[in-house]
Amino acid sequence: MKKINSVLSVLILLIVVGCSSEKVSEKNMKVEELNKKIVVYQVFTRLFGNTNSTNKPWGTIEENGVGKFNDFTDKALSEIKDLGVTHIWYTGVPHHDVIRDYTKFGISNDDPDVVKGRAGSPYAVKDYYNVNPDLAVNIENRLQEFENLIGRSHKNSLKVLIDIVPNHVARNYQSISNPEGTKDFGADDNKLVEYDVNNNFYYVPKKEFQVPDFLNGYVPLGGENHPLSDREFDENPAKWTGNGSRSPKPSFYDWYETVKVNYGISPEGKKDFDELPAGFENEDYKKHFAFWQDKTVPNSWIKFRDIALYWISKGVDGFRYDMAEMVPVEFWSYMNSAIKMKNPDAFLLAEVYNPKMYRAYIKKGKMDYLYDKVQLYDTIKNVMQGRGLTDHIPPIQEDLKDIEHHMLHFLENHDEQRIASPEFAGNANKAKPAMVVSATISTAPTMIYFGQEFGEDGSENPGFGTSSRTSIFDYVGVPAIQRWANNNQFDGGKSTKEELALRDFYKRLLNFTITSDALMGAYQDIHQFNRENTEWYNEKVLSFVRWSDTEKLIVISNFNSENIYGFELGLPQDVIEKWNLKDGEYPLKDQLYKKHSAKLFVKNNQATVRIDIKPLESFILQLQ
């Protein structure tokens, strides 16, 4: 008996020590993440490794080519990592509608009348428990090929993100990969009623779905004959369309390729589920998880939670949630807390465009990050285009100061125009000052879109949609990426000097951001102070300071593409005090190119540094 007790004591000790080590490790990991900036590289998976440059309008895979999971080799991933990237968002992974015959693999054909483009929208998901067959070399082994990519990404110290699109699914959602016991969306719906709390969809009883009238000369597949392209799609009764249209015949401008998911909100707006108690926004994810354990929730909530946990179990490190604001905040509390219970470090990013709802989705919905689109991006875009003033940027940081860490910054993504396109700025170098500001003004993550670092202009127009945005609907090559990939050697062998110089700028900037202590520390605007007190300082320049206990930075950017500016940049007295600067000279060294140096002169509570800044130039001056 003593021997047994002794063995039990040892086992208990080992368990306790193991748990303690795990907690310490988890704590250290979280501290490390909080102390360094995050950089997300969004890559459109099927386009990245495509070496075919044909770019025929409405071209097939055979004509225009397609990238594969296997094209993300260790070499490719290490180069992405070396750019200064910490997380990679593989866009378009879940199996969505595509116009390609995969019936021999048990996959039903998709109807061109309700599919945008030939390659299909990644936001019309057809099977959440598998991956896009286009992306696999061996179709039957497609899920394993993606799991192998997750493994390679982790080996190269990159965390993996994929999309989840909770607001809508493809009109013909049909999973052939459901785990045992899992039913398809809509399988148990009562289709005789418009709404039931546990229906997965909303219906238009006694009405058949009608294909929308195509406008602006659009014809599916560019007019190519296809057995299913007959302006018919069998859906009876009709379902509400993804963007909320209740018409059995949606508009061409509606998201007609998708159907809206029902989260237990009646057509009149009544919530048929429990709401979070007052003050619960201040509770952590563990309390949120516990709150939902004895609650009955709509069936769609359970389905999407299970989908997310399925991908977490595969090694995915987080998600980008499409149009998250079209789904109730309470659902996000339910799902995100369940994810965090499985992986406390999961990275949860939401597409939310309503500033009045930001704090609700962060605090109640337990989102880690939201797009800073309608404030910083839209404002900085106007400045880049020469229409806006830098004066409008500091008030944004002031408005968001309580949640600034949660507002992810970007200048490009799959929804936005390419900076180098004529429709945006027409010059990739105009991104430089904006990128410095975007990446250094807050503690929030930075995101770039593949090809942005080379100045890709998005001029290809291979089918559905228009140029200026790299197509997400069709098979296309991305010329700037193809030149850098150099037949998948990923060595920049065919890139132009200008492209390589731009990438070098991004690499220097992003790598600095992920190592800087100051960029996870304090921020203060000095722009307004200099606007009021410094001659020649103007509305095309922006400046601010960042600091920590170990690092002090002065950041200044010139958004003007033509003019050199020279002035004595000043620091306000409170910054002098916070930095504990005594009278004297302080060397400053630029951290972008390490070539520029200056001196900060402090005397009688005044601090100035001489700045001569070229068009589109930026300095990140570190106090030595």
C-alpha positions as CSV (number, residue, x, y, z in Angstrom):
1,M,0.0,0.0,0.0
2,K,2.9,2.4,0.9
3,K,4.5,1.5,-2.5
4,I,1.2,2.4,-4.3
5,N,0.9,5.6,-2.4
6,S,4.5,6.4,-3.2
7,V,3.9,5.8,-6.9
8,L,0.7,7.9,-6.8
9,S,2.6,10.7,-5.1
10,V,5.2,10.7,-7.8
11,L,2.5,10.7,-10.5
12,I,0.7,13.6,-8.9
13,L,3.9,15.6,-8.5
14,L,4.7,15.0,-12.2
15,I,1.3,16.1,-13.2
16,V,1.5,19.2,-11.1
17,V,4.9,20.1,-12.4
18,G,3.8,19.4,-16.0
19,C,0.8,21.6,-15.6
20,S,2.9,24.4,-14.0
21,S,5.4,24.2,-16.8
22,E,2.6,24.3,-19.3
23,K,1.1,27.4,-17.7
24,V,4.5,29.1,-17.5
25,S,5.2,28.3,-21.1
26,E,1.8,29.6,-22.1
27,K,2.3,32.7,-20.1
28,N,5.7,33.4,-21.6
29,M,4.3,32.8,-25.1
30,K,1.5,35.4,-24.5
31,V,4.0,37.9,-23.0
32,E,6.3,37.4,-26.0
33,E,3.4,38.0,-28.4
34,L,2.3,41.1,-26.6
35,N,5.8,42.5,-26.7
36,K,6.4,42.2,-30.4
37,K,4.4,43.4,-33.4
38,I,2.6,40.9,-35.6
39,V,2.8,40.9,-39.4
40,V,0.2,39.0,-41.5
41,Y,1.0,38.0,-45.1
42,Q,-2.3,37.5,-47.0
43,V,-1.7,35.3,-49.9
44,F,-4.3,34.1,-52.5
45,T,-3.5,30.5,-52.4
46,R,-4.4,29.4,-55.9
47,L,-2.5,32.3,-57.5
48,F,0.8,32.3,-55.6
49,G,2.5,29.3,-57.3
50,N,0.9,29.8,-60.8
51,T,3.8,30.1,-63.3
52,N,1.5,30.4,-66.3
53,S,1.4,33.9,-67.7
54,T,-1.3,33.4,-70.5
55,N,-4.1,35.3,-68.6
56,K,-6.8,34.5,-71.2
57,P,-10.2,36.0,-70.3
58,W,-12.3,33.2,-68.7
59,G,-9.3,30.8,-69.3
60,T,-9.4,27.3,-67.9
61,I,-6.9,25.7,-65.5
62,E,-5.2,24.2,-68.6
63,E,-5.1,27.5,-70.3
64,N,-4.2,29.9,-67.5
65,G,-2.8,27.6,-64.8
66,V,-3.3,27.4,-61.1
67,G,-1.1,27.3,-58.0
68,K,-1.1,24.4,-55.6
69,F,-0.5,23.9,-51.9
70,N,2.8,22.2,-52.8
71,D,4.1,25.4,-54.5
72,F,4.6,26.8,-51.0
73,T,7.9,25.1,-50.6
74,D,10.3,25.5,-47.7
75,K,12.2,28.0,-49.8
76,A,9.1,30.0,-50.6
77,L,8.0,30.0,-47.0
78,S,11.4,30.9,-45.6
79,E,11.5,33.9,-48.0
80,I,8.1,35.0,-46.8
81,K,9.2,34.6,-43.2
82,D,12.4,36.7,-44.0
83,L,10.2,39.5,-45.3
84,G,9.3,40.1,-41.7
85,V,6.2,38.0,-41.5
86,T,4.8,36.2,-38.4
87,H,1.4,34.9,-39.7
88,I,0.4,33.7,-43.1
89,W,-3.3,33.9,-44.2
90,Y,-4.0,31.3,-46.9
91,T,-7.0,32.8,-48.6
92,G,-9.4,30.6,-50.5
93,V,-8.7,27.2,-48.8
94,P,-12.1,25.8,-47.8
95,H,-13.8,24.0,-50.7
96,H,-15.9,26.6,-52.6
97,D,-17.8,26.5,-55.8
98,V,-15.6,26.0,-58.9
99,I,-16.5,25.4,-62.6
100,R,-14.6,22.2,-63.1
101,D,-15.7,18.6,-63.3
102,Y,-14.6,16.7,-60.3
103,T,-17.5,14.2,-60.3
104,K,-15.1,11.2,-60.4
105,F,-14.0,12.2,-57.0
106,G,-17.6,12.3,-55.7
107,I,-17.9,16.1,-56.0
108,S,-21.0,17.5,-57.6
109,N,-20.7,20.0,-60.5
110,D,-21.4,23.7,-59.8
111,D,-23.7,25.8,-61.8
112,P,-22.2,28.8,-63.7
113,D,-25.5,30.7,-63.2
114,V,-24.7,31.0,-59.5
115,V,-20.9,31.0,-59.5
116,K,-18.9,34.2,-60.0
117,G,-16.0,33.6,-62.3
118,R,-14.7,30.2,-63.5
119,A,-12.5,29.5,-60.4
120,G,-15.3,30.7,-58.1
121,S,-15.5,33.0,-55.1
122,P,-13.7,31.8,-52.0
123,Y,-16.6,33.3,-50.1
124,A,-19.1,30.9,-51.5
125,V,-18.1,27.8,-49.5
126,K,-19.5,24.5,-50.6
127,D,-17.9,22.1,-48.1
128,Y,-16.4,23.4,-44.8
129,Y,-14.8,20.1,-44.0
130,N,-12.5,19.9,-47.0
131,V,-10.3,22.1,-49.2
132,N,-10.5,23.5,-52.7
133,P,-9.7,20.6,-55.0
134,D,-8.0,23.0,-57.5
135,L,-5.2,23.4,-55.0
136,A,-4.2,19.8,-54.8
137,V,-1.9,17.7,-56.9
138,N,-3.6,14.5,-55.9
139,I,-7.3,15.4,-55.5
140,E,-8.2,12.4,-53.3
141,N,-5.4,13.5,-51.0
142,R,-6.2,17.2,-51.0
143,L,-6.8,17.5,-47.2
144,Q,-3.5,15.8,-46.4
145,E,-1.7,18.2,-48.8
146,F,-3.1,21.1,-46.9
147,E,-2.2,19.5,-43.6
148,N,1.3,19.1,-44.9
149,L,1.4,22.8,-45.8
150,I,0.3,23.7,-42.3
151,G,3.3,21.6,-41.1
152,R,5.7,23.3,-43.5
153,S,4.5,26.7,-42.4
154,H,5.0,25.9,-38.7
155,K,8.4,24.5,-39.5
156,N,9.3,27.9,-41.0
157,S,7.9,29.7,-37.9
158,L,4.8,31.0,-39.6
159,K,1.4,30.7,-37.9
160,V,-1.5,29.7,-40.2
161,L,-4.8,31.5,-40.8
162,I,-7.7,30.6,-43.0
163,D,-11.1,32.1,-43.8
164,I,-14.3,31.3,-42.1
165,V,-17.4,32.9,-43.7
166,P,-20.1,32.6,-41.1
167,N,-22.7,34.9,-42.7
168,H,-23.4,32.9,-45.8
169,V,-22.6,29.7,-47.7
170,A,-22.8,28.6,-51.4
171,R,-26.3,28.2,-52.7
172,N,-25.5,24.5,-53.4
173,Y,-23.8,23.8,-50.1
174,Q,-23.1,20.0,-50.0
175,S,-20.4,18.5,-47.8
176,I,-19.1,15.1,-48.8
177,S,-16.6,15.2,-46.0
178,N,-18.8,15.7,-42.9
179,P,-17.4,14.1,-39.8
180,E,-19.5,11.3,-38.4
181,G,-22.7,12.6,-36.9
182,T,-22.5,16.0,-38.7
183,K,-25.4,17.0,-40.9
184,D,-25.3,19.6,-43.7
185,F,-26.5,23.1,-43.4
186,G,-30.3,23.0,-44.0
187,A,-30.6,19.2,-43.8
188,D,-33.2,19.4,-41.0
189,D,-34.8,22.8,-41.9
190,N,-38.5,23.3,-41.9
191,K,-38.8,24.8,-45.4
192,L,-42.5,25.5,-45.1
193,V,-41.8,28.6,-43.0
194,E,-39.7,31.7,-43.6
195,Y,-38.0,31.4,-40.2
196,D,-37.5,29.0,-37.4
197,V,-34.8,29.5,-34.7
198,N,-33.1,26.2,-35.6
199,N,-33.4,26.5,-39.4
200,N,-30.0,27.1,-40.9
201,F,-31.5,29.3,-43.7
202,Y,-34.3,31.8,-44.2
203,Y,-36.9,30.8,-46.9
204,V,-39.3,32.4,-49.2
205,P,-42.2,29.8,-48.9
206,K,-43.9,28.7,-52.1
207,K,-41.5,30.7,-54.3
208,E,-38.8,29.2,-56.5
209,F,-35.4,30.8,-56.8
210,Q,-34.8,32.7,-60.1
211,V,-31.4,33.5,-61.5
212,P,-30.8,37.2,-61.5
213,D,-30.8,39.3,-64.7
214,F,-27.2,39.7,-65.7
215,L,-26.2,43.3,-66.4
216,N,-23.4,45.2,-68.1
217,G,-22.9,42.6,-70.8
218,Y,-22.0,39.9,-68.3
219,V,-22.5,36.3,-69.4
220,P,-21.3,33.4,-67.3
221,L,-18.0,31.9,-68.5
222,G,-17.9,34.7,-71.1
223,G,-20.6,33.0,-73.2
224,E,-19.0,29.6,-73.4
225,N,-21.4,26.7,-73.8
226,H,-21.9,24.7,-70.6
227,P,-24.6,22.1,-69.8
228,L,-25.6,23.9,-66.6
229,S,-25.5,27.4,-68.0
230,D,-29.2,27.7,-68.8
231,R,-30.4,30.5,-66.5
232,E,-32.0,27.8,-64.2
233,F,-31.0,26.8,-60.7
234,D,-33.1,24.3,-58.8
235,E,-33.9,25.9,-55.4
236,N,-37.5,25.5,-54.2
237,P,-38.4,27.2,-51.9
238,A,-36.0,30.0,-52.5
239,K,-33.7,31.0,-49.8
240,W,-32.7,34.5,-48.7
241,T,-29.5,35.7,-50.4
242,G,-26.2,36.2,-48.6
243,N,-26.4,39.9,-48.3
244,G,-29.9,39.8,-46.9
245,S,-32.0,40.1,-50.0
246,R,-35.4,38.4,-49.4
247,S,-36.4,38.3,-53.0
248,P,-36.7,34.9,-54.8
249,K,-35.0,36.7,-57.7
250,P,-32.0,38.6,-56.3
251,S,-30.3,41.5,-58.1
252,F,-27.2,41.0,-60.1
253,Y,-25.5,43.3,-57.5
254,D,-26.6,41.0,-54.6
255,W,-24.5,38.2,-53.4
256,Y,-26.6,35.9,-55.5
257,E,-24.1,33.0,-55.4
258,T,-24.7,32.6,-51.7
259,V,-27.5,32.1,-49.1
260,K,-27.7,33.8,-45.7
261,V,-27.2,31.7,-42.6
262,N,-29.8,32.1,-39.9
263,Y,-28.4,32.7,-36.4
264,G,-31.7,32.8,-34.5
265,I,-32.7,36.4,-35.4
266,S,-36.3,36.6,-36.7
267,P,-37.1,38.6,-39.9
268,E,-38.5,41.3,-37.6
269,G,-35.1,41.4,-35.7
270,K,-36.0,39.5,-32.5
271,K,-33.2,37.6,-31.0
272,D,-34.3,34.1,-30.1
273,F,-31.3,33.4,-27.8
274,D,-29.8,34.6,-24.5
275,E,-28.0,37.9,-24.5
276,L,-24.9,38.5,-22.4
277,P,-25.5,40.1,-19.0
278,A,-24.6,43.8,-18.4
279,G,-20.9,44.2,-17.8
280,F,-20.0,40.9,-19.4
281,E,-17.8,42.7,-21.9
282,N,-15.3,43.0,-19.1
283,E,-15.1,39.2,-18.5
284,D,-12.5,37.0,-20.1
285,Y,-13.1,34.2,-22.7
286,K,-13.3,31.5,-19.9
287,K,-16.2,33.3,-18.3
288,H,-17.9,33.7,-21.7
289,F,-17.4,30.0,-22.4
290,A,-18.9,29.1,-19.1
291,F,-21.9,31.3,-19.7
292,W,-22.9,29.4,-22.7
293,Q,-22.6,25.9,-21.3
294,D,-26.1,25.7,-19.9
295,K,-27.8,27.7,-22.7
296,T,-29.7,26.4,-25.7
297,V,-28.3,28.0,-28.8
298,P,-29.5,28.0,-32.5
299,N,-28.3,25.1,-34.6
300,S,-26.2,27.3,-36.9
301,W,-24.1,28.4,-33.9
302,I,-23.2,24.8,-33.1
303,K,-22.4,24.0,-36.8
304,F,-20.0,26.9,-37.1
305,R,-18.4,26.3,-33.8
306,D,-17.7,22.7,-34.8
307,I,-16.3,23.8,-38.1
308,A,-13.8,26.2,-36.4
309,L,-12.8,23.5,-33.8
310,Y,-12.3,21.0,-36.7
311,W,-9.7,23.3,-38.3
312,I,-8.1,24.1,-35.0
313,S,-7.6,20.4,-34.5
314,K,-5.8,20.3,-37.9
315,G,-3.2,22.8,-36.6
316,V,-4.7,26.0,-38.0
317,D,-3.7,28.9,-35.7
318,G,-6.6,31.3,-36.3
319,F,-9.2,32.7,-38.7
320,R,-10.1,35.7,-40.7
321,Y,-13.9,36.1,-40.4
322,D,-15.7,37.4,-43.5
323,M,-18.4,40.1,-42.9
324,A,-18.4,39.4,-39.1
325,E,-20.7,42.3,-38.4
326,M,-23.6,40.6,-40.2
327,V,-23.6,38.0,-37.5
328,P,-24.8,38.7,-33.9
329,V,-22.2,39.6,-31.3
330,E,-23.5,36.9,-29.0
331,F,-22.6,34.2,-31.5
332,W,-19.0,35.4,-31.5
333,S,-18.9,35.2,-27.7
334,Y,-20.0,31.6,-28.0
335,M,-17.7,30.6,-30.8
336,N,-14.6,32.5,-30.0
337,S,-14.6,31.5,-26.4
338,A,-14.8,27.9,-27.5
339,I,-11.9,28.4,-29.8
340,K,-9.8,30.0,-27.1
341,M,-10.5,27.2,-24.7
342,K,-8.9,24.9,-27.3
343,N,-6.1,27.3,-28.3
344,P,-5.7,30.4,-26.0
345,D,-3.3,31.9,-28.6
346,A,-5.6,31.5,-31.6
347,F,-5.5,34.6,-33.8
348,L,-9.1,35.9,-34.5
349,L,-9.5,38.6,-37.1
350,A,-12.8,40.0,-38.2
351,E,-14.0,42.1,-41.1
352,V,-16.1,44.8,-39.4
353,Y,-16.8,48.1,-41.0
354,N,-19.1,49.8,-38.5
355,P,-17.0,51.9,-36.0
356,K,-20.0,52.1,-33.6
357,M,-19.8,48.3,-33.2
358,Y,-16.0,48.0,-32.9
359,R,-15.9,47.7,-29.1
360,A,-18.8,45.3,-29.0
361,Y,-17.1,42.8,-31.3
362,I,-13.8,43.1,-29.5
363,K,-15.1,43.1,-25.9
364,K,-18.4,41.1,-26.1
365,G,-17.5,39.1,-29.2
366,K,-14.0,38.3,-28.0
367,M,-12.3,39.2,-31.3
368,D,-8.6,39.8,-31.2
369,Y,-8.5,42.1,-34.1
370,L,-10.7,44.0,-36.5
371,Y,-9.9,45.7,-39.9
372,D,-9.1,49.4,-39.4
373,K,-10.7,50.1,-42.8
374,V,-13.2,53.0,-42.6
375,Q,-10.9,55.1,-40.5
376,L,-7.2,54.7,-41.0
377,Y,-7.2,52.9,-44.4
378,D,-9.8,55.2,-46.1
379,T,-8.1,58.3,-44.7
380,I,-4.5,57.3,-45.6
381,K,-5.7,56.3,-49.1
382,N,-7.0,59.8,-49.6
383,V,-3.6,61.2,-48.5
384,M,-1.8,58.8,-50.9
385,Q,-4.0,60.0,-53.7
386,G,-3.2,63.6,-53.0
387,R,-6.7,64.5,-51.9
388,G,-6.5,64.1,-48.2
389,L,-4.4,65.8,-45.4
390,T,-2.2,64.2,-42.9
391,D,-4.0,66.3,-40.3
392,H,-6.8,63.8,-40.4
393,I,-4.7,60.9,-39.2
394,P,-3.9,61.7,-35.6
395,P,-7.6,62.1,-34.6
396,I,-8.1,58.5,-35.6
397,Q,-5.5,57.3,-33.2
398,E,-7.1,59.4,-30.5
399,D,-10.5,58.1,-31.2
400,L,-9.3,54.5,-31.1
401,K,-6.8,54.8,-28.3
402,D,-8.6,52.4,-25.9
403,I,-8.8,49.7,-28.6
404,E,-5.8,50.6,-30.9
405,H,-4.1,47.3,-30.3
406,H,-7.1,45.5,-31.8
407,M,-7.3,47.5,-35.0
408,L,-5.3,45.7,-37.7
409,H,-3.7,48.0,-40.3
410,F,-3.4,47.3,-44.1
411,L,-3.0,49.1,-47.4
412,E,-4.0,46.2,-49.6
413,N,-6.1,43.1,-49.4
414,H,-8.2,41.1,-51.9
415,D,-11.1,43.5,-51.6
416,E,-9.1,46.7,-52.2
417,Q,-7.5,48.2,-55.3
418,R,-3.8,47.6,-55.8
419,I,-1.8,50.7,-54.9
420,A,0.1,50.7,-58.1
421,S,-3.1,50.5,-60.2
422,P,-4.1,53.8,-62.0
423,E,-7.4,53.6,-60.2
424,F,-5.6,54.0,-56.8
425,A,-2.2,55.8,-56.9
426,G,-0.6,54.6,-60.1
427,N,2.8,54.4,-58.4
428,A,3.8,51.7,-55.9
429,N,6.3,54.0,-54.2
430,K,3.4,56.1,-52.9
431,A,2.9,53.3,-50.5
432,K,6.2,53.9,-48.8
433,P,5.3,56.7,-46.4
434,A,1.8,55.2,-45.9
435,M,3.4,51.9,-45.1
436,V,5.7,53.4,-42.5
437,V,2.9,55.2,-40.8
438,S,0.5,52.2,-41.0
439,A,3.2,49.8,-39.5
440,T,4.5,52.0,-36.8
441,I,1.7,54.3,-35.5
442,S,0.2,51.7,-33.2
443,T,0.7,48.3,-31.4
444,A,-1.8,46.6,-33.8
445,P,-0.8,44.0,-36.3
446,T,0.2,45.0,-39.9
447,M,-1.0,43.1,-42.9
448,I,0.3,43.1,-46.5
449,Y,-1.2,41.4,-49.5
450,F,1.0,39.2,-51.7
451,G,2.5,41.2,-54.5
452,Q,2.2,44.4,-52.6
453,E,5.9,44.2,-51.8
454,F,6.7,44.2,-55.5
455,G,4.2,46.9,-56.6
456,E,1.8,44.5,-58.4
457,D,-0.8,46.6,-60.2
458,G,-3.7,44.2,-60.6
459,S,-4.1,45.1,-64.3
460,E,-5.1,41.6,-65.4
461,N,-8.8,41.1,-66.2
462,P,-9.3,37.4,-66.7
463,G,-13.1,37.2,-66.5
464,F,-15.5,38.2,-63.7
465,G,-15.0,41.7,-62.3
466,T,-12.7,44.5,-63.3
467,S,-9.0,45.2,-63.2
468,S,-7.1,47.1,-60.4
469,R,-7.9,44.3,-58.0
470,T,-6.1,41.0,-58.5
471,S,-8.9,38.6,-59.5
472,I,-10.3,36.3,-56.8
473,F,-12.8,34.7,-59.2
474,D,-10.7,33.3,-62.1
475,Y,-7.5,31.6,-62.9
476,V,-4.9,34.2,-63.4
477,G,-1.1,34.7,-63.1
478,V,0.2,37.5,-61.0
479,P,3.1,39.0,-63.0
480,A,5.1,40.6,-60.2
481,I,4.9,37.4,-58.1
482,Q,5.8,35.3,-61.1
483,R,8.9,37.3,-61.8
484,W,10.0,37.0,-58.2
485,A,9.1,33.3,-58.0
486,N,11.2,32.7,-61.1
487,N,9.7,29.3,-62.0
488,N,9.3,28.5,-58.3
489,Q,12.9,29.2,-57.3
490,F,11.7,32.1,-55.2
491,D,14.9,34.1,-55.7
492,G,13.8,37.2,-57.5
493,G,15.6,36.1,-60.6
494,K,13.2,37.8,-63.1
495,S,12.2,40.8,-60.9
496,T,13.0,44.3,-62.0
497,K,15.4,46.4,-60.1
498,E,12.5,48.6,-59.0
499,E,10.6,45.6,-57.7
500,L,13.5,44.3,-55.7
501,A,14.2,47.7,-54.3
502,L,10.6,48.0,-53.1
503,R,10.7,44.6,-51.6
504,D,13.9,45.5,-49.8
505,F,12.0,48.5,-48.3
506,Y,9.2,46.3,-47.1
507,K,11.7,43.8,-45.7
508,R,13.6,46.5,-43.8
509,L,10.5,48.0,-42.4
510,L,8.6,44.9,-41.4
511,N,11.6,43.2,-39.8
512,F,12.2,46.4,-37.7
513,T,8.6,46.4,-36.6
514,I,8.7,42.8,-35.3
515,T,11.8,43.4,-33.2
516,S,11.1,46.9,-31.9
517,D,10.2,47.3,-28.2
518,A,9.0,50.9,-28.7
519,L,6.4,49.9,-31.3
520,M,4.7,47.9,-28.5
521,G,5.0,50.8,-26.1
522,A,3.7,54.4,-25.9
523,Y,2.6,56.7,-28.7
524,Q,2.2,60.4,-28.9
525,D,1.3,62.7,-31.8
526,I,3.7,65.5,-32.5
527,H,2.1,66.5,-35.8
528,Q,-0.2,69.1,-34.5
529,F,2.5,70.6,-32.3
530,N,4.7,71.1,-35.4
531,R,1.8,72.3,-37.6
532,E,1.4,75.1,-35.1
533,N,5.0,75.9,-34.3
534,T,7.3,74.8,-37.1
535,E,7.9,76.8,-40.3
536,W,7.6,74.8,-43.5
537,Y,6.1,71.8,-41.8
538,N,2.8,71.1,-43.6
539,E,-0.2,68.9,-44.2
540,K,1.7,66.4,-46.5
541,V,4.0,65.4,-43.6
542,L,3.2,63.3,-40.6
543,S,5.2,62.8,-37.4
544,F,4.8,61.1,-34.1
545,V,6.9,59.5,-31.4
546,R,7.0,55.9,-30.0
547,W,8.9,54.8,-26.9
548,S,9.5,52.1,-24.3
549,D,11.9,51.8,-21.4
550,T,14.6,50.7,-23.8
551,E,13.9,52.5,-27.1
552,K,12.8,56.0,-28.2
553,L,11.7,56.7,-31.8
554,I,10.8,59.8,-33.8
555,V,8.8,58.7,-37.0
556,I,8.4,61.2,-39.8
557,S,7.0,60.6,-43.3
558,N,6.6,62.8,-46.4
559,F,3.6,61.9,-48.5
560,N,4.4,64.4,-51.2
561,S,5.7,62.8,-54.4
562,E,7.4,65.9,-55.7
563,N,8.6,68.2,-52.9
564,I,11.6,68.1,-50.6
565,Y,10.8,69.6,-47.2
566,G,13.3,71.1,-44.7
567,F,12.5,72.2,-41.2
568,E,13.4,72.1,-37.5
569,L,11.1,69.3,-36.1
570,G,10.2,70.0,-32.5
571,L,9.2,67.8,-29.6
572,P,6.6,69.1,-27.2
573,Q,7.7,69.8,-23.6
574,D,5.7,66.8,-22.2
575,V,7.6,64.4,-24.5
576,I,10.9,66.0,-23.3
577,E,9.8,65.3,-19.7
578,K,8.5,61.7,-20.5
579,W,11.8,60.9,-22.1
580,N,13.8,62.5,-19.3
581,L,15.9,64.6,-21.7
582,K,18.4,66.9,-20.2
583,D,20.0,69.8,-22.0
584,G,22.5,68.6,-24.6
585,E,22.9,66.8,-27.9
586,Y,21.4,63.3,-28.6
587,P,22.5,61.3,-31.7
588,L,19.6,59.9,-33.8
589,K,20.0,57.0,-36.2
590,D,17.5,56.0,-38.9
591,Q,16.4,52.4,-38.6
592,L,15.1,51.9,-42.1
593,Y,18.3,52.2,-44.1
594,K,20.9,52.9,-41.3
595,K,22.4,55.6,-43.6
596,H,20.8,58.7,-42.2
597,S,21.8,60.3,-38.9
598,A,20.8,63.5,-37.1
599,K,21.1,65.2,-33.8
600,L,18.4,66.2,-31.3
601,F,19.3,69.4,-29.6
602,V,17.7,70.0,-26.2
603,K,18.0,73.3,-24.4
604,N,15.7,75.2,-22.0
605,N,12.8,72.7,-22.4
606,Q,13.0,72.9,-26.2
607,A,14.0,70.0,-28.4
608,T,14.6,70.2,-32.1
609,V,16.1,68.1,-34.9
610,R,16.9,69.3,-38.4
611,I,14.9,67.3,-41.0
612,D,15.5,67.4,-44.7
613,I,13.1,64.8,-46.2
614,K,12.8,63.9,-49.8
615,P,9.6,63.1,-51.7
616,L,7.9,59.9,-50.4
617,E,10.8,59.5,-47.9
618,S,10.4,58.4,-44.2
619,F,12.7,58.2,-41.2
620,I,12.4,56.1,-38.1
621,L,15.0,58.0,-35.9
622,Q,16.1,56.1,-32.9
623,L,17.6,58.0,-30.0
624,Q,21.1,56.6,-29.4
